[in-house]
Amino acid sequence: MLKNLFAAIPVDTSCETFDDLLDVPGLRIERIVSHGQGSPRGFWYEQGGDEWVIVLQGSATLQIEGRDTLVPLESGDHYWIPAGLRHRVDSTAPGGPTIWLAVHRR
């Protein structure tokens, strides 16, 4: 079935949305739409599988535990997050949607 990553962008900007695009054994691909959100203060992701993210539209900054500098991501930038690496989303662009694609290897 043909679908478009930029179609049906949620209009509710009060929360992030997570839409699974593909979920098969060993692999999950999701579209994330953020509207200025970041991870809650003190919250860290620590996932059991590898993750690769790309910002398709907008911008974001990631914080990696133990590193002094943030990782800025603009449209087209991608980043590999190995399993077990504690990280959080510091911020996303407040002026419009940030559209991510996240590929999770289990």
trRosetta pair geometry for C-beta under 8 A, 3 or more apart (Angstrom, degrees):
i j d omega theta_ij theta_ji phi_ij phi_ji
3 7 7.0 -133 -177 48 72 126
3 21 7.4 -158 81 -140 142 98
4 7 3.9 84 73 -12 106 112
5 21 7.9 -16 -99 -95 87 145
5 31 5.9 177 -146 -106 87 135
5 56 6.5 -65 133 157 140 176
5 99 6.8 117 152 165 103 135
5 101 7.0 -37 -139 -77 142 112
6 9 6.8 -23 -174 -48 52 110
6 56 7.8 -137 -73 130 92 135
6 57 7.4 84 -108 -22 104 145
6 99 7.0 -22 -101 -116 70 176
9 33 6.0 158 -150 -130 82 152
9 97 5.7 -122 -170 -17 132 172
9 99 7.3 -77 -112 -83 114 119
10 13 8.0 164 112 -68 93 44
10 17 4.8 120 -4 -22 146 151
10 33 5.8 156 29 84 100 146
12 15 6.5 -2 126 37 110 84
12 17 7.9 103 68 -52 100 116
13 35 3.7 -139 -154 150 85 165
13 36 7.4 44 174 22 106 106
13 97 7.9 -125 -111 -80 93 81
14 35 7.6 -8 -19 69 16 134
15 35 8.0 43 59 35 16 110
15 37 7.2 48 -149 -67 35 150
16 32 6.2 -2 180 -172 115 93
16 33 6.5 166 -158 82 65 52
16 34 4.9 -15 -109 -99 103 70
16 35 7.4 -169 -86 15 57 74
16 37 5.0 -108 -48 55 102 153
17 32 7.1 166 84 -152 52 47
17 33 4.8 4 50 49 97 101
18 30 5.5 2 -171 175 84 137
18 31 7.6 160 -153 81 39 50
18 32 5.5 -7 -103 -104 71 78
19 30 6.2 153 77 -160 41 80
19 31 4.7 -11 60 56 100 96
19 32 7.9 -175 23 -75 69 35
19 33 7.9 28 1 -5 107 101
20 23 4.9 -3 -178 -41 136 116
20 28 6.4 -59 -134 -166 104 100
20 29 7.4 104 -161 77 61 51
20 30 5.2 -47 -98 -98 48 89
21 29 4.7 -53 64 102 105 98
21 30 6.2 168 4 -109 84 28
21 31 5.8 82 -44 -20 115 93
21 101 8.0 -22 9 -138 147 93
22 27 6.8 -13 118 120 110 102
22 28 6.9 179 94 -147 65 39
22 29 4.3 32 44 36 99 107
23 27 7.8 -170 -139 100 31 60
23 28 4.8 16 -113 -117 74 89
23 29 7.8 -137 -62 32 53 59
24 27 5.4 5 64 61 87 93
24 28 7.8 177 30 -79 50 53
25 106 7.9 -105 -177 62 47 125
26 105 6.6 -6 170 -156 74 69
26 106 5.4 -142 -136 55 33 89
27 103 7.2 -21 -160 -170 93 87
27 104 7.1 145 -157 81 43 61
27 105 6.2 -15 -100 -108 69 59
27 106 7.1 -132 -54 12 27 89
28 103 7.7 161 85 -156 48 43
28 104 4.4 -8 60 58 94 111
28 106 7.0 60 -4 -32 99 111
29 101 6.9 -6 -172 -175 96 92
29 102 7.2 165 -153 85 49 51
29 103 5.2 -11 -104 -105 83 72
29 104 7.5 -166 -75 21 35 73
30 101 7.6 164 85 -155 42 49
30 102 5.0 -12 60 59 90 99
30 104 7.4 23 4 -6 103 111
31 99 6.7 -18 -169 -166 99 90
31 100 7.0 149 -162 79 48 58
31 101 6.1 -26 -103 -101 64 65
31 102 8.0 173 -90 19 16 78
32 99 7.5 153 81 -157 54 42
32 100 4.1 -8 58 58 102 112
32 101 7.8 -170 20 -77 79 18
32 102 5.9 44 -13 -11 117 116
33 97 5.3 -23 -165 -162 97 121
33 98 7.2 151 -157 75 46 51
33 99 5.6 -10 -104 -103 76 70
33 100 7.6 -159 -71 23 32 76
34 37 4.9 -123 -156 46 98 94
34 58 7.3 -167 68 112 93 160
34 60 7.0 74 58 -90 150 118
34 89 7.4 -142 -104 165 159 157
34 92 3.9 55 117 66 136 174
34 93 7.9 116 99 41 102 67
34 97 7.0 133 68 -160 43 64
34 98 4.4 -17 62 58 99 105
34 100 7.1 41 -4 -10 106 111
35 92 7.3 56 39 96 6 124
35 94 7.6 56 162 -141 57 44
35 96 7.8 -85 -129 157 75 18
35 97 5.8 -40 -86 -101 78 64
35 98 7.5 -170 -74 16 30 78
36 91 7.4 -26 -164 -168 53 84
36 92 5.8 -139 -100 79 13 84
36 93 6.8 -72 -81 105 62 34
36 94 3.6 55 -105 -110 116 68
36 95 7.9 106 -71 -11 104 34
37 89 7.3 47 117 105 77 134
37 92 5.8 11 57 30 54 119
38 88 7.4 60 170 150 90 97
38 89 4.9 -154 -148 112 63 85
38 90 5.4 -37 -145 142 134 21
38 91 4.6 -41 -70 -87 126 42
38 92 6.5 179 -71 -3 67 75
39 43 4.7 -139 166 80 106 108
39 44 7.5 77 155 -88 156 29
39 45 7.3 -122 -105 -26 144 91
39 88 3.8 -103 40 -167 154 101
39 89 4.7 131 -25 46 88 73
39 90 7.5 -24 28 -71 93 25
40 43 4.2 70 64 -7 87 130
43 88 6.1 127 93 -118 72 126
44 65 6.3 28 -134 -58 140 123
44 86 4.4 7 172 -170 133 104
44 87 6.8 118 -160 51 82 18
44 88 5.3 -85 -111 -54 54 105
45 86 7.0 158 76 -150 49 51
45 87 5.5 -27 59 68 100 73
45 88 6.3 153 5 -87 83 54
46 84 6.3 15 -170 -146 88 38
46 85 7.6 -166 -127 79 66 25
46 86 4.8 -20 -84 -94 98 77
47 50 8.0 163 101 -73 118 7
47 51 6.0 60 62 -26 157 121
47 81 7.4 70 38 121 123 118
47 83 6.2 -100 100 -132 78 63
47 84 7.5 -97 69 -43 50 29
47 104 7.4 -107 174 -137 149 110
48 83 5.9 2 165 -153 27 112
48 84 7.5 45 -115 -59 34 70
48 106 7.4 33 99 -141 99 72
49 83 5.3 -53 -149 -94 11 110
49 104 5.5 81 95 178 126 87
49 105 5.1 -158 173 88 112 53
49 106 4.4 -72 -83 -104 153 41
50 80 7.2 -17 -173 -170 108 88
50 81 6.9 154 -164 86 59 59
50 82 5.6 -34 -113 -133 89 43
50 83 5.1 -65 -59 -38 57 82
50 104 7.4 158 87 -155 51 47
50 105 4.4 4 59 50 97 110
51 80 7.8 153 88 -161 49 45
51 81 4.4 -10 66 63 94 109
51 102 5.9 -14 -167 -170 108 99
51 103 6.9 150 -157 78 54 50
51 104 5.2 -15 -102 -101 84 69
51 105 7.5 -157 -73 19 37 72
52 78 6.5 19 176 177 92 113
52 79 7.3 176 -152 87 56 40
52 80 5.3 -20 -104 -105 83 65
52 81 7.3 -174 -80 22 32 74
52 102 7.4 156 80 -156 46 50
52 103 4.5 -9 58 57 96 104
52 105 8.0 48 -5 -15 95 101
53 73 7.6 -26 112 -128 110 166
53 78 6.5 -180 94 -150 45 69
53 79 5.6 -9 59 56 90 86
53 81 6.9 29 -2 -6 103 115
53 100 5.6 -19 -165 -169 105 116
53 101 7.0 157 -153 81 54 50
53 102 4.9 -15 -101 -103 85 76
53 103 7.6 -169 -75 21 39 68
54 76 7.4 -28 -172 -162 103 20
54 77 7.0 175 -146 93 65 38
54 78 3.9 -27 -94 -95 86 99
54 79 7.9 162 -81 15 47 61
54 100 6.9 148 77 -157 44 64
54 101 5.0 -6 56 54 94 97
55 58 6.2 -111 -173 74 113 75
55 59 6.4 62 171 -115 159 33
55 60 5.7 -173 -89 16 133 104
55 73 4.5 135 -12 142 133 112
55 74 6.5 -163 83 124 138 14
55 75 5.7 -105 116 -99 97 34
55 76 7.1 -30 78 23 80 28
55 77 5.6 15 35 57 106 83
55 78 7.6 -161 14 -80 62 52
55 98 6.3 -46 -144 -171 106 98
55 99 7.4 112 -165 76 59 52
55 100 5.8 -39 -102 -99 56 73
56 75 6.6 6 154 -142 23 81
56 76 7.8 70 -124 -61 34 42
56 99 4.6 -50 64 98 106 102
56 100 6.9 170 7 -106 87 17
56 101 5.9 71 -37 -16 115 100
57 75 5.7 18 -110 -107 31 111
57 96 7.8 -76 146 119 107 113
57 97 6.6 38 102 98 117 86
57 98 6.7 -171 96 -142 66 37
57 99 4.3 37 42 30 99 106
58 75 6.9 115 39 -69 30 88
58 92 6.4 26 146 -179 133 96
58 93 4.2 -145 -166 26 96 132
58 96 6.1 -152 -95 91 100 87
58 97 5.9 -112 -52 115 137 44
58 98 3.0 -132 100 -102 149 66
58 99 6.3 127 11 10 112 60
59 72 7.2 -9 -174 -174 110 87
59 73 6.3 164 -158 91 62 61
59 74 5.1 -16 -108 -109 101 57
59 75 7.1 -68 -72 -30 71 66
59 92 7.0 158 90 -158 50 56
59 93 4.6 91 45 -54 80 109
59 98 6.3 -97 44 -109 28 118
60 72 7.9 161 90 -157 43 47
60 73 4.8 -6 62 59 84 110
60 89 6.1 -51 -171 -151 121 103
60 90 7.8 135 173 53 74 74
60 91 6.7 -177 -150 95 58 51
60 92 4.5 -19 -100 -104 89 74
60 93 7.2 -82 -63 -17 56 74
60 98 5.5 108 -54 -176 100 156
60 100 7.3 5 -13 -74 151 117
61 70 4.4 14 179 163 118 131
61 71 6.5 149 -162 72 62 49
61 72 5.3 -27 -103 -100 87 57
61 73 6.9 178 -88 16 33 78
61 89 7.5 115 78 -169 51 59
61 90 4.3 -43 97 60 101 118
61 91 5.2 25 37 47 102 84
62 70 6.7 152 72 -170 41 77
62 71 4.2 -16 59 59 97 110
62 73 6.7 52 -11 -17 99 117
62 79 6.5 -143 13 88 154 168
62 87 5.7 -3 -178 -175 110 117
62 88 7.2 153 -159 80 65 38
62 89 6.2 -48 -104 -108 64 50
62 90 6.5 157 -133 1 9 93
63 67 7.6 -175 -171 66 59 97
63 70 5.6 -46 -87 -115 70 82
63 71 7.6 -169 -74 16 23 84
63 87 6.5 159 83 -158 53 65
63 88 5.0 -11 58 60 102 88
63 89 7.7 133 16 -143 83 4
63 90 4.6 101 -31 -59 104 105
64 67 4.4 32 78 21 100 129
64 71 6.4 59 -19 -19 107 120
64 85 6.6 -27 -147 168 100 111
64 86 7.5 118 -164 88 53 60
64 87 5.1 -24 -105 -104 60 94
65 85 7.5 -179 35 177 97 64
65 86 3.8 17 -2 85 139 110
65 87 6.7 -117 -10 -73 81 43
66 86 8.0 97 -4 61 96 106
70 90 5.5 -48 -131 5 129 160
71 79 6.1 81 152 -110 145 153
72 77 7.6 39 117 84 63 176
73 77 4.2 -158 -149 88 71 127
73 78 7.8 73 -139 -80 116 18
73 79 6.4 -89 -87 -18 124 122
74 77 5.2 88 48 -10 58 120
81 85 5.4 -142 -171 67 77 126
81 87 5.8 -89 -136 12 129 153
82 85 5.0 91 63 -21 76 120
89 92 6.5 -3 170 -43 125 95
91 94 7.9 -40 180 -43 108 89
92 98 4.1 -121 -172 16 118 150
93 96 6.2 -15 117 54 122 69
93 97 7.9 49 74 115 108 13
93 98 5.1 137 29 -61 95 105
